[in-house]
Amino acid sequence: MTSPAQAEILAMMLYETKSADSLKTLKLSGVGERREGILIMDVDPASAQFGAVMWDMPLANDTTSHHIFYDRTMTKGYITALTKRELGILDMTKNPYRRTTIPMPDCGMGEDVTFNEKNTRWYLTCMDSSTIIVGDVKTDKVIEVIQTPGVYPHGLAVNSKINRILATSTVKGDMTNPGETIIEIDATTHEILGSHKLSLKPSPSGEAPVEILFVPGAKNPIAYITNMFGNTLWTATWDKASRTFKTEQVFDFATENAGVPLEIYFNKAVDTMYVTSASPGFLHIFDVSKDKGHPKLIKSIKTGQGSHHIAFTKDEKMGFVQNSLLNLPGMSEGTINVVDLEKQEVISTIDTLVKMGMNPNVIVLLPENNAFAGH
């Protein structure tokens, strides 16, 4: 294994074989049995090895490994799985990295892992089983299983200041029964306190709220939510008097001819917000310097089909956009766009995985370069 310290910017990705239709369209030969794995790639556009795979760890080909989430110390990476009831854990302190798995019998279709501010608890959302698993970061033992009947939890955000957890109700695992709410949970007792509709349409609206993120350090807590099928951006703002949230639609991506908004990020100064949309593929940059709850669009940068996660360098000069969403037609280009965040433009595109007949499912930078970007 090549030592990760030898390159300036190394990214870690989960990958899987492209769909059969995609392989036919690309006219790729030599792609055999379905593959999955974790790889490390040099994504530094100034490097002589730009786009080269530096390390590759094969995974079981029936797992559909989905996302990687670092704990707040970035000493562990948590890997969710769509088709196996398990949670993978990558020990980032050892070279080569070590991966272990924890059985998750109560978790069908593991999606996101979120950590509380003190890094003592992790929360795993499980869409198909309508559960949220609470675990101990130190021991990785399950503490509690929160039952959320009728809800398909995907995105989750914790705010200990107001003792609240918010989780989105997205879709069932087969992409049916889209939800339209976020649920509000007591962060201490894990009691479900209620739900909040995120749609201006009559119910059932089919909006499918997907990701949620609190504005870092906001004096009065505000969470942003993307509606995957509704193509809108919403806020849930804490109301001190009623001790609950008030919701508001704050942006319609249809005005940019964009659809399927997904991930949300903030810079360190919390004056800029980044949102990806998968169809046809954009990185949207918003100004939130004057009003944290009412973003102003600065620019929509055209990226690849299926724009999903972004990895940010610690100096916030570059972002790396991963273009693939669940191997879905029209949203699984398989490239990585390198974005100059100061110039606000794509400066290069990596097609290494495309040529291998693979799609990246997520991208994070290795800890020495990775910025949390508000997560």
C-alpha atoms as one frame of an Amber mdcrd trajectory, in Angstrom:
protein
   0.000   0.000   0.000   1.250   3.476  -0.877   1.458   5.659   2.205  -1.343
   8.280   2.249   1.175  10.870   3.523   2.932  10.925   0.144   0.208  12.900
  -1.636  -1.168  16.350  -0.912  -4.879  15.641  -1.278  -6.139  12.071  -0.942
  -9.812  11.159  -1.040 -11.581   8.049   0.179 -14.559   6.718  -1.755 -16.964
   3.824  -1.586 -17.590   2.417  -5.050 -19.757  -0.174  -6.770 -20.178  -1.545
 -10.281 -22.339   0.587 -12.540 -25.733  -0.732 -13.571 -25.880  -3.078 -16.568
 -27.591  -0.405 -18.693 -24.861   2.116 -17.884 -22.152  -0.356 -18.831 -23.846
  -0.986 -22.176 -24.172   2.735 -22.841 -20.492   3.284 -22.059 -19.568   0.269
 -24.221 -17.239  -0.979 -21.511 -15.829  -4.481 -21.802 -14.016  -6.564 -19.231
 -16.360  -5.609 -16.379 -17.291  -8.923 -14.807 -18.991  -9.780 -11.521 -20.431
  -6.951  -9.459 -17.781  -5.299  -7.276 -17.803  -3.101  -4.216 -14.978  -1.573
  -2.266 -13.261   1.353  -0.575 -10.499   3.139  -2.415  -8.132   6.035  -1.886
  -7.463   8.309  -4.851  -5.134  11.220  -5.459  -7.478  14.127  -6.249  -4.901
  16.912  -6.207  -5.086  18.535  -9.676  -1.457  19.675  -9.265  -0.221  16.122
  -8.664   1.499  13.961 -11.267  -0.710  11.105 -10.011  -3.970  13.047 -10.277
  -6.870  10.593 -10.542  -4.743   7.549  -9.683  -6.016   4.875  -7.281  -3.493
   4.581  -4.447  -5.216   1.894  -2.363  -8.177  -0.429  -2.813  -9.995  -2.572
  -0.235 -12.583  -4.951  -1.759 -15.860  -5.383   0.157 -18.538  -8.072  -0.060
 -20.385  -7.479  -3.326 -23.851  -7.820  -1.773 -23.585  -5.048   0.834 -24.283
  -1.890  -1.184 -22.031   0.146   1.076 -23.478   3.626   0.979 -21.881   6.397
   3.021 -18.785   7.104   5.149 -19.088   9.378   8.186 -16.162  10.396  10.394
 -16.635  10.790  14.124 -15.624  14.247  15.364 -12.038  13.145  16.024 -11.764
  11.599  12.543 -10.179   8.507  14.082 -13.070   6.297  12.945 -15.094   6.141
   9.750 -18.610   4.697   9.967 -19.847   2.934   6.827 -23.570   2.412   6.264
 -25.049  -0.424   4.200 -28.270  -0.502   2.204 -28.711  -4.247   1.839 -27.060
  -5.719   4.950 -28.077  -5.143   8.544 -24.655  -4.034   9.697 -22.546  -0.957
  10.366 -18.948  -0.939   9.202 -16.257   0.832  11.205 -12.943   1.854   9.704
 -10.057   2.410  12.133  -8.306   5.480  10.705  -5.412   5.264  13.204  -3.890
   2.151  11.635  -2.086   1.883   8.299  -3.320  -0.001   6.383  -6.793   0.783
   7.650  -8.756  -1.890   9.508 -12.464  -2.479   8.953 -14.794  -4.238  11.369
 -18.572  -4.659  11.262 -21.250  -4.456  13.927 -24.492  -6.428  13.442 -27.537
  -4.147  13.251 -30.540  -6.490  13.349 -32.929  -3.576  13.940 -31.659  -1.550
  10.983 -33.035  -2.082   7.500 -31.308   0.121   4.923 -28.798   2.104   6.958
 -28.491   5.638   5.621 -26.852   8.423   7.662 -24.706   8.454  10.795 -24.709
  11.661  12.848 -22.817  12.516  16.047 -23.776  14.721  18.960 -21.634  17.765
  19.671 -19.651  16.064  22.448 -18.906  13.062  20.228 -20.316  10.659  22.811
 -23.299   9.347  20.835 -23.868   8.290  17.236 -27.249   8.012  15.535 -27.870
   5.690  12.583 -31.013   6.229  10.500 -32.649   3.147   8.996 -35.213   3.890
   6.280 -36.734   0.487   5.660 -37.159  -0.496   9.306 -38.411   2.939  10.462
 -35.826   3.007  13.236 -33.020   5.211  14.549 -30.200   3.348  16.303 -28.374
   5.193  19.101 -24.827   4.050  19.851 -21.878   4.876  22.100 -18.943   6.394
  20.187 -16.333   5.031  22.601 -17.518   1.415  22.670 -19.737   1.343  19.546
 -22.332  -0.576  21.529 -25.997   0.049  20.751 -27.680   2.066  23.514 -31.236
   2.263  22.226 -33.437   1.647  19.203 -35.887   4.493  18.577 -39.024   3.282
  16.839 -40.513   5.743  14.321 -43.695   4.095  12.963 -44.828   5.415   9.592
 -41.590   7.368   9.149 -38.697   6.543   6.816 -35.761   8.241   8.573 -32.832
   9.336   6.417 -31.294  12.670   7.442 -30.768  13.453  11.129 -29.489  16.461
  13.058 -28.815  16.923  16.777 -28.908  20.179  18.746 -28.063  19.657  22.417
 -28.566  23.349  23.188 -32.323  22.860  22.880 -32.275  19.100  23.602 -33.712
  18.176  20.220 -33.152  15.682  17.410 -34.729  16.212  13.993 -35.049  13.431
  11.424 -36.462  13.470   7.908 -39.130  11.094   6.630 -37.946  10.323   3.103
 -39.058   7.198   1.197 -39.289   3.458   1.639 -36.309   1.522   0.367 -38.006
   0.878  -2.979 -38.403   4.667  -3.467 -42.174   4.513  -2.817 -44.312   6.205
  -0.134 -42.462   9.533  -0.088 -42.870  11.398   3.177 -43.418  15.109   3.739
 -42.330  15.712   7.331 -39.497  15.987   9.783 -40.007  14.433  13.188 -38.972
  16.135  16.419 -37.419  13.968  19.152 -36.360  14.708  22.736 -32.576  14.242
  22.709 -32.536  12.912  26.295 -35.583  10.646  26.558 -35.810   9.893  22.800
 -39.552  10.505  22.966 -41.092  11.563  19.642 -42.577  14.997  20.306 -44.304
  15.591  16.985 -43.825  16.183  13.283 -43.638  19.193  10.972 -44.913  19.249
   7.400 -42.524  20.606   4.764 -44.839  21.262   1.862 -47.195  23.932   0.571
 -49.198  21.254  -1.262 -52.134  19.170   0.038 -51.172  15.901   1.720 -49.834
  13.499   0.675 -47.502  15.877  -1.144 -44.704  13.408  -1.911 -41.966  15.955
  -1.144 -39.526  13.421   0.406 -37.409  15.553   2.783 -33.984  13.913   2.669
 -31.084  15.766   4.332 -31.095  18.089   7.326 -28.383  20.194   8.957 -28.373
  22.803  11.728 -26.635  26.085  10.959 -23.383  25.796  12.962 -23.231  28.123
  15.954 -26.499  29.917  15.231 -27.681  31.889  18.266 -31.227  30.744  17.629
 -31.186  27.208  16.159 -32.078  26.911  12.476 -32.046  23.667  10.511 -31.990
  23.473   6.707 -33.779  20.630   4.909 -33.711  19.554   1.255 -36.899  18.151
  -0.273 -35.642  15.527  -2.728 -38.835  15.143  -4.784 -40.284  18.570  -4.010
 -37.116  20.279  -5.328 -37.217  22.856  -2.539 -35.144  24.058   0.401 -36.810
  24.582   3.782 -35.867  25.815   7.227 -37.035  24.727  10.652 -36.417  27.584
  13.088 -36.620  27.142  16.852 -39.368  29.175  18.512 -38.474  29.864  22.135
 -42.010  30.756  23.165 -43.660  27.558  21.965 -40.501  25.432  22.387 -40.883
  23.873  18.988 -40.007  24.630  15.366 -41.558  26.860  12.732 -40.994  25.789
   9.136 -40.643  27.847   5.960 -39.847  27.215   2.304 -36.854  29.415   1.445
 -35.809  28.352  -2.061 -37.254  26.592  -5.107 -34.614  24.821  -7.212 -36.973
  24.827 -10.217 -35.934  28.467 -10.700 -32.493  27.089 -11.622 -33.874  24.204
 -13.714 -32.498  21.903 -11.036 -34.047  18.913  -9.323 -33.395  16.357  -6.567
 -31.573  18.588  -4.054 -29.509  16.536  -1.623 -26.559  17.499   0.586 -26.051
  20.700   2.606 -22.727  22.172   3.807 -21.397  25.379   5.413 -18.004  27.058
   5.395 -16.176  27.840   8.662 -17.310  31.452   8.711 -20.920  30.256   8.283
 -21.554  32.953   5.711 -21.743  30.549   2.757 -23.903  27.462   2.277 -23.434
  24.795  -0.401 -26.216  22.505  -1.675 -25.984  19.791  -4.335 -28.760  18.753
  -6.706 -28.601  15.526  -8.675 -30.690  16.274 -11.760 -29.116  17.280 -14.053
 -26.303  18.018 -11.578 -25.420  21.318  -9.878 -23.487  22.769  -6.960 -25.496
  25.721  -5.605 -23.717  28.401  -3.575 -25.772  30.573  -1.208 -24.945  33.686
   0.802 -26.232  33.434   4.387 -24.065  36.230   5.825 -26.898  38.706   6.404
 -29.689  36.323   7.383 -28.937  32.733   8.425 -32.501  31.665   7.706 -33.002
  33.324   4.321 -30.303  32.327   1.842 -29.478  34.312  -1.275 -28.306  32.324
  -4.285 -24.874  33.414  -5.506 -24.274  30.880  -8.259 -25.305  27.461  -9.572
 -22.270  25.626 -10.955 -22.960  22.892 -13.519 -21.495  19.605 -12.319 -22.070
  15.973 -13.305 -25.317  14.034 -13.382 -26.135  12.751  -9.910 -24.192  15.396
  -7.947 -24.361  14.198  -4.377 -21.648  14.552  -1.718 -18.863  17.128  -1.542
 -15.479  16.762   0.163 -13.879  20.068   1.229 -10.228  20.849   1.908  -9.441
  22.370   5.302  -8.326  25.629   3.687 -11.719  25.743   1.897 -10.076  26.431
  -1.450 -11.322  23.293  -3.177 -14.366  21.076  -3.165 -14.730  17.645  -4.773
 -18.221  16.774  -6.003 -19.146  13.091  -6.302 -21.577  12.511  -9.167 -23.688
   9.422  -8.549 -26.968   8.717  -6.772 -27.922   5.089  -6.188 -26.981   4.005
  -9.720 -30.173   5.709 -10.923 -30.554   6.389 -14.672 -29.554   9.962 -15.512
 -28.050  10.428 -12.065 -25.017   8.140 -12.065 -22.340   9.784 -14.183 -19.595
   8.391 -11.961 -17.195  11.327 -12.185 -15.639  13.594  -9.570 -15.646  17.343
 -10.263 -12.828  19.429  -8.788 -14.239  22.856  -7.910 -12.180  25.969  -7.198
 -14.305  27.476  -4.426 -12.637  30.883  -4.665 -13.247  31.212  -8.415 -16.510
  29.249  -8.073 -15.892  27.078 -11.112 -15.111  23.476 -12.051 -11.393  23.263
 -12.881 -11.073  19.541 -13.602 -13.011  16.278 -13.777 -11.852  12.802 -12.727
 -13.257   9.880 -14.742 -11.109   7.089 -13.285 -14.063   5.151 -11.873 -16.109
   5.585 -15.042 -13.352   3.878 -17.031 -13.376   1.055 -14.459 -17.139   0.620
 -14.900 -17.753   1.866 -11.351 -19.706   4.583  -9.570 -18.569   6.408  -6.418
 -21.203   6.328  -3.677 -19.538   8.886  -1.413 -16.372  10.951  -1.123 -14.457
  12.205   1.942 -10.891  13.438   2.174  -8.443  11.694   4.459  -8.389  13.323
   7.928  -5.274  15.452   7.337  -7.110  17.368   4.588 -10.792  16.909   5.386
 -13.076  19.740   6.544 -16.335  18.841   8.298 -18.140  21.689   6.479 -20.727
  22.103   9.198 -21.362  18.412   9.843
